[in-house]
Amino acid sequence: EELVVIGADTIVSFEGKILGKPESHEKASAMLHMLNGKTHQVFTGVTLILIRDGSMKKRTFCECTDVIFDQASDEEIEAYCMSGEPMDKAGSYGAQGFGSVFVDSIEGNYFNVIGLPAPVLYEMLLKAGAIREDRS
């Protein structure tokens, strides 16, 4: 019998300050103005638990990716906030949605920015023996 549990959460950090999900339209706008034209970091922490034959393996890692925002106008930020998309996103944007228009470039793992660093997780699953690599 085998069980694999994966837990992950993503935060945005700018100049050492953690930016969670905005509590209001105004806070979303303020966060986006703060990030506008600048570089920030996205961190995703992941824990993998593998239970097999009564024994448990636990592995934890954190992935960091730099995201560089382009310069957006006040009108563009306001229109994005009005869409409602920022309200359930750390840092008030989703790089996989309409928020992608603010992203000039990404240095690191793109999948980390959208919430789960899949290539790193895959390697961890391989190392833990949760999946088998078949390259034949």
mmCIF file of the C-alpha atoms, coordinates in Angstrom:
data_MODEL
# 
_entry.id   MODEL 
# 
loop_
_atom_site.group_PDB 
_atom_site.id 
_atom_site.type_symbol 
_atom_site.label_atom_id 
_atom_site.label_alt_id 
_atom_site.label_comp_id 
_atom_site.label_asym_id 
_atom_site.label_entity_id 
_atom_site.label_seq_id 
_atom_site.pdbx_PDB_ins_code 
_atom_site.Cartn_x 
_atom_site.Cartn_y 
_atom_site.Cartn_z 
_atom_site.occupancy 
_atom_site.B_iso_or_equiv 
_atom_site.pdbx_formal_charge 
_atom_site.auth_seq_id 
_atom_site.auth_comp_id 
_atom_site.auth_asym_id 
_atom_site.auth_atom_id 
_atom_site.pdbx_PDB_model_num 
ATOM 1   C CA . GLU A 1 1   ? 0.000   0.000  0.000   1.00 0.00 ? 1   GLU A CA 1 
ATOM 2   C CA . GLU A 1 2   ? 1.316   3.431  -0.958  1.00 0.00 ? 2   GLU A CA 1 
ATOM 3   C CA . LEU A 1 3   ? 0.200   6.994  -0.326  1.00 0.00 ? 3   LEU A CA 1 
ATOM 4   C CA . VAL A 1 4   ? 1.716   10.190 -1.705  1.00 0.00 ? 4   VAL A CA 1 
ATOM 5   C CA . VAL A 1 5   ? 0.759   13.575 -0.244  1.00 0.00 ? 5   VAL A CA 1 
ATOM 6   C CA . ILE A 1 6   ? 1.959   16.855 -1.750  1.00 0.00 ? 6   ILE A CA 1 
ATOM 7   C CA . GLY A 1 7   ? 1.406   20.190 -0.022  1.00 0.00 ? 7   GLY A CA 1 
ATOM 8   C CA . ALA A 1 8   ? 2.494   23.527 -1.477  1.00 0.00 ? 8   ALA A CA 1 
ATOM 9   C CA . ASP A 1 9   ? 2.012   27.243 -0.958  1.00 0.00 ? 9   ASP A CA 1 
ATOM 10  C CA . THR A 1 10  ? 3.331   30.279 -2.812  1.00 0.00 ? 10  THR A CA 1 
ATOM 11  C CA . ILE A 1 11  ? 4.224   33.756 -1.582  1.00 0.00 ? 11  ILE A CA 1 
ATOM 12  C CA . VAL A 1 12  ? 5.510   36.903 -3.235  1.00 0.00 ? 12  VAL A CA 1 
ATOM 13  C CA . SER A 1 13  ? 8.317   38.902 -1.650  1.00 0.00 ? 13  SER A CA 1 
ATOM 14  C CA . PHE A 1 14  ? 9.419   42.428 -2.491  1.00 0.00 ? 14  PHE A CA 1 
ATOM 15  C CA . GLU A 1 15  ? 12.367  44.047 -0.737  1.00 0.00 ? 15  GLU A CA 1 
ATOM 16  C CA . GLY A 1 16  ? 12.025  41.603 2.156   1.00 0.00 ? 16  GLY A CA 1 
ATOM 17  C CA . LYS A 1 17  ? 8.297   42.179 2.623   1.00 0.00 ? 17  LYS A CA 1 
ATOM 18  C CA . ILE A 1 18  ? 5.872   39.274 2.091   1.00 0.00 ? 18  ILE A CA 1 
ATOM 19  C CA . LEU A 1 19  ? 2.906   40.147 -0.103  1.00 0.00 ? 19  LEU A CA 1 
ATOM 20  C CA . GLY A 1 20  ? -0.036  37.838 0.481   1.00 0.00 ? 20  GLY A CA 1 
ATOM 21  C CA . LYS A 1 21  ? -3.467  37.914 -1.075  1.00 0.00 ? 21  LYS A CA 1 
ATOM 22  C CA . PRO A 1 22  ? -4.999  41.395 -1.073  1.00 0.00 ? 22  PRO A CA 1 
ATOM 23  C CA . GLU A 1 23  ? -7.878  42.086 1.299   1.00 0.00 ? 23  GLU A CA 1 
ATOM 24  C CA . SER A 1 24  ? -9.420  44.766 -0.907  1.00 0.00 ? 24  SER A CA 1 
ATOM 25  C CA . HIS A 1 25  ? -9.344  46.320 -4.347  1.00 0.00 ? 25  HIS A CA 1 
ATOM 26  C CA . GLU A 1 26  ? -7.301  49.201 -2.905  1.00 0.00 ? 26  GLU A CA 1 
ATOM 27  C CA . LYS A 1 27  ? -4.682  46.862 -1.423  1.00 0.00 ? 27  LYS A CA 1 
ATOM 28  C CA . ALA A 1 28  ? -4.412  44.977 -4.723  1.00 0.00 ? 28  ALA A CA 1 
ATOM 29  C CA . SER A 1 29  ? -3.822  48.261 -6.532  1.00 0.00 ? 29  SER A CA 1 
ATOM 30  C CA . ALA A 1 30  ? -1.224  49.350 -3.961  1.00 0.00 ? 30  ALA A CA 1 
ATOM 31  C CA . MET A 1 31  ? 0.675   46.048 -4.295  1.00 0.00 ? 31  MET A CA 1 
ATOM 32  C CA . LEU A 1 32  ? 0.714   46.235 -8.091  1.00 0.00 ? 32  LEU A CA 1 
ATOM 33  C CA . HIS A 1 33  ? 1.927   49.841 -7.986  1.00 0.00 ? 33  HIS A CA 1 
ATOM 34  C CA . MET A 1 34  ? 4.688   48.751 -5.579  1.00 0.00 ? 34  MET A CA 1 
ATOM 35  C CA . LEU A 1 35  ? 5.822   45.982 -7.981  1.00 0.00 ? 35  LEU A CA 1 
ATOM 36  C CA . ASN A 1 36  ? 5.393   48.103 -11.105 1.00 0.00 ? 36  ASN A CA 1 
ATOM 37  C CA . GLY A 1 37  ? 8.592   48.233 -13.168 1.00 0.00 ? 37  GLY A CA 1 
ATOM 38  C CA . LYS A 1 38  ? 10.582  46.333 -10.533 1.00 0.00 ? 38  LYS A CA 1 
ATOM 39  C CA . THR A 1 39  ? 11.896  42.852 -9.724  1.00 0.00 ? 39  THR A CA 1 
ATOM 40  C CA . HIS A 1 40  ? 10.403  40.699 -6.990  1.00 0.00 ? 40  HIS A CA 1 
ATOM 41  C CA . GLN A 1 41  ? 10.698  37.102 -5.850  1.00 0.00 ? 41  GLN A CA 1 
ATOM 42  C CA . VAL A 1 42  ? 8.185   34.282 -5.850  1.00 0.00 ? 42  VAL A CA 1 
ATOM 43  C CA . PHE A 1 43  ? 8.756   31.465 -3.342  1.00 0.00 ? 43  PHE A CA 1 
ATOM 44  C CA . THR A 1 44  ? 6.924   28.168 -3.321  1.00 0.00 ? 44  THR A CA 1 
ATOM 45  C CA . GLY A 1 45  ? 7.422   25.777 -0.438  1.00 0.00 ? 45  GLY A CA 1 
ATOM 46  C CA . VAL A 1 46  ? 6.629   22.136 -1.137  1.00 0.00 ? 46  VAL A CA 1 
ATOM 47  C CA . THR A 1 47  ? 6.442   19.128 1.171   1.00 0.00 ? 47  THR A CA 1 
ATOM 48  C CA . LEU A 1 48  ? 6.205   15.596 -0.151  1.00 0.00 ? 48  LEU A CA 1 
ATOM 49  C CA . ILE A 1 49  ? 5.169   12.746 2.126   1.00 0.00 ? 49  ILE A CA 1 
ATOM 50  C CA . LEU A 1 50  ? 5.457   9.175  0.874   1.00 0.00 ? 50  LEU A CA 1 
ATOM 51  C CA . ILE A 1 51  ? 3.989   6.368  2.955   1.00 0.00 ? 51  ILE A CA 1 
ATOM 52  C CA . ARG A 1 52  ? 4.873   2.889  1.759   1.00 0.00 ? 52  ARG A CA 1 
ATOM 53  C CA . ASP A 1 53  ? 4.577   -0.387 3.643   1.00 0.00 ? 53  ASP A CA 1 
ATOM 54  C CA . GLY A 1 54  ? 4.206   1.334  6.997   1.00 0.00 ? 54  GLY A CA 1 
ATOM 55  C CA . SER A 1 55  ? 7.213   3.642  6.676   1.00 0.00 ? 55  SER A CA 1 
ATOM 56  C CA . MET A 1 56  ? 7.162   7.332  5.907   1.00 0.00 ? 56  MET A CA 1 
ATOM 57  C CA . LYS A 1 57  ? 9.548   9.539  3.912   1.00 0.00 ? 57  LYS A CA 1 
ATOM 58  C CA . LYS A 1 58  ? 9.194   13.300 4.095   1.00 0.00 ? 58  LYS A CA 1 
ATOM 59  C CA . ARG A 1 59  ? 10.995  15.799 1.887   1.00 0.00 ? 59  ARG A CA 1 
ATOM 60  C CA . THR A 1 60  ? 10.637  19.575 1.863   1.00 0.00 ? 60  THR A CA 1 
ATOM 61  C CA . PHE A 1 61  ? 12.053  22.202 -0.466  1.00 0.00 ? 61  PHE A CA 1 
ATOM 62  C CA . CYS A 1 62  ? 11.569  25.823 -1.443  1.00 0.00 ? 62  CYS A CA 1 
ATOM 63  C CA . GLU A 1 63  ? 11.963  27.201 -4.950  1.00 0.00 ? 63  GLU A CA 1 
ATOM 64  C CA . CYS A 1 64  ? 12.660  30.894 -5.662  1.00 0.00 ? 64  CYS A CA 1 
ATOM 65  C CA . THR A 1 65  ? 12.065  32.675 -8.973  1.00 0.00 ? 65  THR A CA 1 
ATOM 66  C CA . ASP A 1 66  ? 12.700  36.326 -9.881  1.00 0.00 ? 66  ASP A CA 1 
ATOM 67  C CA . VAL A 1 67  ? 9.878   38.079 -11.722 1.00 0.00 ? 67  VAL A CA 1 
ATOM 68  C CA . ILE A 1 68  ? 10.530  41.370 -13.501 1.00 0.00 ? 68  ILE A CA 1 
ATOM 69  C CA . PHE A 1 69  ? 7.516   43.584 -14.070 1.00 0.00 ? 69  PHE A CA 1 
ATOM 70  C CA . ASP A 1 70  ? 7.244   45.915 -17.017 1.00 0.00 ? 70  ASP A CA 1 
ATOM 71  C CA . GLN A 1 71  ? 6.086   49.476 -16.423 1.00 0.00 ? 71  GLN A CA 1 
ATOM 72  C CA . ALA A 1 72  ? 2.268   49.594 -16.466 1.00 0.00 ? 72  ALA A CA 1 
ATOM 73  C CA . SER A 1 73  ? 0.034   52.651 -16.510 1.00 0.00 ? 73  SER A CA 1 
ATOM 74  C CA . ASP A 1 74  ? -2.320  53.510 -13.656 1.00 0.00 ? 74  ASP A CA 1 
ATOM 75  C CA . GLU A 1 75  ? -5.203  52.739 -16.025 1.00 0.00 ? 75  GLU A CA 1 
ATOM 76  C CA . GLU A 1 76  ? -3.859  49.260 -16.806 1.00 0.00 ? 76  GLU A CA 1 
ATOM 77  C CA . ILE A 1 77  ? -3.444  48.456 -13.114 1.00 0.00 ? 77  ILE A CA 1 
ATOM 78  C CA . GLU A 1 78  ? -6.935  49.757 -12.336 1.00 0.00 ? 78  GLU A CA 1 
ATOM 79  C CA . ALA A 1 79  ? -8.503  47.738 -15.172 1.00 0.00 ? 79  ALA A CA 1 
ATOM 80  C CA . TYR A 1 80  ? -6.758  44.601 -13.940 1.00 0.00 ? 80  TYR A CA 1 
ATOM 81  C CA . CYS A 1 81  ? -7.942  45.184 -10.376 1.00 0.00 ? 81  CYS A CA 1 
ATOM 82  C CA . MET A 1 82  ? -11.492 45.659 -11.668 1.00 0.00 ? 82  MET A CA 1 
ATOM 83  C CA . SER A 1 83  ? -11.324 42.213 -13.303 1.00 0.00 ? 83  SER A CA 1 
ATOM 84  C CA . GLY A 1 84  ? -11.287 40.631 -9.829  1.00 0.00 ? 84  GLY A CA 1 
ATOM 85  C CA . GLU A 1 85  ? -8.385  38.332 -10.718 1.00 0.00 ? 85  GLU A CA 1 
ATOM 86  C CA . PRO A 1 86  ? -5.937  39.830 -8.179  1.00 0.00 ? 86  PRO A CA 1 
ATOM 87  C CA . MET A 1 87  ? -8.143  39.074 -5.197  1.00 0.00 ? 87  MET A CA 1 
ATOM 88  C CA . ASP A 1 88  ? -7.092  35.453 -4.687  1.00 0.00 ? 88  ASP A CA 1 
ATOM 89  C CA . LYS A 1 89  ? -3.462  35.777 -5.772  1.00 0.00 ? 89  LYS A CA 1 
ATOM 90  C CA . ALA A 1 90  ? -0.365  36.323 -3.659  1.00 0.00 ? 90  ALA A CA 1 
ATOM 91  C CA . GLY A 1 91  ? 1.145   39.626 -4.764  1.00 0.00 ? 91  GLY A CA 1 
ATOM 92  C CA . SER A 1 92  ? -2.161  40.538 -6.443  1.00 0.00 ? 92  SER A CA 1 
ATOM 93  C CA . TYR A 1 93  ? -1.429  38.985 -9.833  1.00 0.00 ? 93  TYR A CA 1 
ATOM 94  C CA . GLY A 1 94  ? -1.582  35.708 -11.688 1.00 0.00 ? 94  GLY A CA 1 
ATOM 95  C CA . ALA A 1 95  ? 1.177   35.191 -14.264 1.00 0.00 ? 95  ALA A CA 1 
ATOM 96  C CA . GLN A 1 96  ? -0.951  32.470 -15.872 1.00 0.00 ? 96  GLN A CA 1 
ATOM 97  C CA . GLY A 1 97  ? -3.925  34.814 -16.353 1.00 0.00 ? 97  GLY A CA 1 
ATOM 98  C CA . PHE A 1 98  ? -4.533  38.430 -17.293 1.00 0.00 ? 98  PHE A CA 1 
ATOM 99  C CA . GLY A 1 99  ? -1.734  39.408 -14.900 1.00 0.00 ? 99  GLY A CA 1 
ATOM 100 C CA . SER A 1 100 ? 0.750   38.073 -17.449 1.00 0.00 ? 100 SER A CA 1 
ATOM 101 C CA . VAL A 1 101 ? 0.626   41.460 -19.194 1.00 0.00 ? 101 VAL A CA 1 
ATOM 102 C CA . PHE A 1 102 ? 2.622   42.957 -16.302 1.00 0.00 ? 102 PHE A CA 1 
ATOM 103 C CA . VAL A 1 103 ? 5.431   40.385 -16.539 1.00 0.00 ? 103 VAL A CA 1 
ATOM 104 C CA . ASP A 1 104 ? 8.400   41.513 -18.616 1.00 0.00 ? 104 ASP A CA 1 
ATOM 105 C CA . SER A 1 105 ? 10.530  38.444 -17.849 1.00 0.00 ? 105 SER A CA 1 
ATOM 106 C CA . ILE A 1 106 ? 11.069  35.577 -15.452 1.00 0.00 ? 106 ILE A CA 1 
ATOM 107 C CA . GLU A 1 107 ? 14.452  34.403 -14.225 1.00 0.00 ? 107 GLU A CA 1 
ATOM 108 C CA . GLY A 1 108 ? 14.024  30.833 -13.025 1.00 0.00 ? 108 GLY A CA 1 
ATOM 109 C CA . ASN A 1 109 ? 11.237  28.302 -12.966 1.00 0.00 ? 109 ASN A CA 1 
ATOM 110 C CA . TYR A 1 110 ? 8.035   29.609 -14.613 1.00 0.00 ? 110 TYR A CA 1 
ATOM 111 C CA . PHE A 1 111 ? 5.965   26.834 -13.025 1.00 0.00 ? 111 PHE A CA 1 
ATOM 112 C CA . ASN A 1 112 ? 7.055   28.091 -9.615  1.00 0.00 ? 112 ASN A CA 1 
ATOM 113 C CA . VAL A 1 113 ? 5.424   31.452 -10.372 1.00 0.00 ? 113 VAL A CA 1 
ATOM 114 C CA . ILE A 1 114 ? 2.091   29.824 -11.172 1.00 0.00 ? 114 ILE A CA 1 
ATOM 115 C CA . GLY A 1 115 ? 2.156   27.861 -7.929  1.00 0.00 ? 115 GLY A CA 1 
ATOM 116 C CA . LEU A 1 116 ? 3.913   24.514 -8.286  1.00 0.00 ? 116 LEU A CA 1 
ATOM 117 C CA . PRO A 1 117 ? 7.510   24.023 -9.468  1.00 0.00 ? 117 PRO A CA 1 
ATOM 118 C CA . ALA A 1 118 ? 6.629   20.857 -11.403 1.00 0.00 ? 118 ALA A CA 1 
ATOM 119 C CA . PRO A 1 119 ? 10.108  19.978 -12.768 1.00 0.00 ? 119 PRO A CA 1 
ATOM 120 C CA . VAL A 1 120 ? 11.655  20.159 -9.274  1.00 0.00 ? 120 VAL A CA 1 
ATOM 121 C CA . LEU A 1 121 ? 8.743   18.218 -7.786  1.00 0.00 ? 121 LEU A CA 1 
ATOM 122 C CA . TYR A 1 122 ? 9.166   15.539 -10.457 1.00 0.00 ? 122 TYR A CA 1 
ATOM 123 C CA . GLU A 1 123 ? 12.826  15.100 -9.513  1.00 0.00 ? 123 GLU A CA 1 
ATOM 124 C CA . MET A 1 124 ? 11.878  14.852 -5.845  1.00 0.00 ? 124 MET A CA 1 
ATOM 125 C CA . LEU A 1 125 ? 9.232   12.220 -6.607  1.00 0.00 ? 125 LEU A CA 1 
ATOM 126 C CA . LEU A 1 126 ? 11.838  10.232 -8.537  1.00 0.00 ? 126 LEU A CA 1 
ATOM 127 C CA . LYS A 1 127 ? 14.377  10.435 -5.700  1.00 0.00 ? 127 LYS A CA 1 
ATOM 128 C CA . ALA A 1 128 ? 11.763  9.410  -3.133  1.00 0.00 ? 128 ALA A CA 1 
ATOM 129 C CA . GLY A 1 129 ? 10.799  6.406  -5.255  1.00 0.00 ? 129 GLY A CA 1 
ATOM 130 C CA . ALA A 1 130 ? 7.199   7.605  -5.600  1.00 0.00 ? 130 ALA A CA 1 
ATOM 131 C CA . ILE A 1 131 ? 7.451   7.282  -9.383  1.00 0.00 ? 131 ILE A CA 1 
ATOM 132 C CA . ARG A 1 132 ? 9.778   5.349  -11.611 1.00 0.00 ? 132 ARG A CA 1 
ATOM 133 C CA . GLU A 1 133 ? 11.608  6.829  -14.537 1.00 0.00 ? 133 GLU A CA 1 
ATOM 134 C CA . ASP A 1 134 ? 11.373  4.733  -17.675 1.00 0.00 ? 134 ASP A CA 1 
ATOM 135 C CA . ARG A 1 135 ? 13.616  5.995  -20.425 1.00 0.00 ? 135 ARG A CA 1 
ATOM 136 C CA . SER A 1 136 ? 13.492  2.894  -22.595 1.00 0.00 ? 136 SER A CA 1 
# 
